[in-house]
Amino acid sequence: MSVEAIEPIAIVTDYLGLVTALRRRIVELGTGMEAVDAVAGLPARYTSKLLSRNYKTSLGQTSMGPLLGALGLKLAVLPDDEALAKVIDRLPPRGTKGPKLDDAKGEAWFGA
């Protein structure tokens, strides 16, 4: 199935949008955050902390995958031509210094 054929349940452009979409998904599934913790293998009440609007704890490398899996979600990264048009002039060409991206895989410093 191609990405174009998938109807998104949310379009997210910032962290608050992601948190809101994940909270809505929990409601849509008719379950609670502690049940999501159990399925995701996260500590009790951790999802509540992750999806809090206080942002004291945020989604990261360790929690993102298990939380998405428990909610039956995948993330797709799509180009946003309108947003790019606003910043393209401020993005200089890549230089010779700094971390290198593997052009074939798009992988960087995570060593994946």
N, C-alpha and C positions, 0 to 999 in steps of 0.2 A: 504494500500500500504506500503510495507516495504521500508526502507531507501535505501537498495541495488538497488531497482528498479528505483530510482530517479537519473536522469542524472544531476549532478551539473552544474550550469551556471558559477561558479567560485570556485576555491579552494584557500582558504585564510589562510595564516600562520602568518600574522602580520597586524598591524593597517593600514598601507599604502595599503595593499592588499584589506582590507575591504572597505576602502574609494574608491579605484579604482573600485571595483566590484559594489558598489552602484552608482557611477557616470555612469558607463557603463549601468546599468539597466535603469537609467533615459533616457539615449540616446536611448536605445533599445525600450523603451515605447513611444518614440517620444514626450515627454512632457518636461516641464521646471521645474526648481527647485522651483519657486514660486508656481506653480500648486501643486507640492508635498507638500509644506508647507500648502497650503489650505486644501488638503485632509487629511493630517496628524494632522491638528489642531495645527501646530507650528507657531510661529511668522513669519511675512514676512521676507524673505531672511535668515531664520535660517538654512535651508538645505544647502544653499550656504556656510554659515560659518562652518557647521558641516563637509562638504565634501571638505573644503579648504585644500590645502597642507601646510598651515601655522600652523595648529593644535592649534590655539588660543582657539577654542571651539571644544570639542570632543564629540563623541557619548557617552551617558551615560544612566543611569537607566531611566531617564525621556523621552529621545528622541529616544532611540533605537526601542522600540516597535512600536510607531506611525509611524516612518520612514519606518520600515520593512513592516508594514501593508499597508501603502500608495503605496509601490512599489510592493506589492503582493509577498513578500518574507518570507521565514522561514530560520532560521539558524539550521544546524545540526552539532553537535560536534562529531567528529570521532577520533578514536585512530590513532596515527601516530607512528607505531612501530620503524621506522628508527630514528625519533627524540628522542623517549624514550630511545632507545639503547645508545644514546650519553650522557644521563644524569642520567640514573637509578642508577648508583653507587653513585651519589651525593645526592640521596633522602633517608634520613634516615626514619626508621619506625616511624609512628605517636606515639607521646608520650602522657602523661597524661595531659599536660598543653596546653593551647590555646583553640580556639573555636572548638567545637565538630560538626562533620558532622553527620547527621542522616543517618546511613548506609542504611536504607531501601529506603530513598527518595533521598539521595545525596544533601540534603538541608543544608545550613549553617546559618550564622549569619543574613541573610536577613529576617528571621522569616516567610518565606513562608510556 
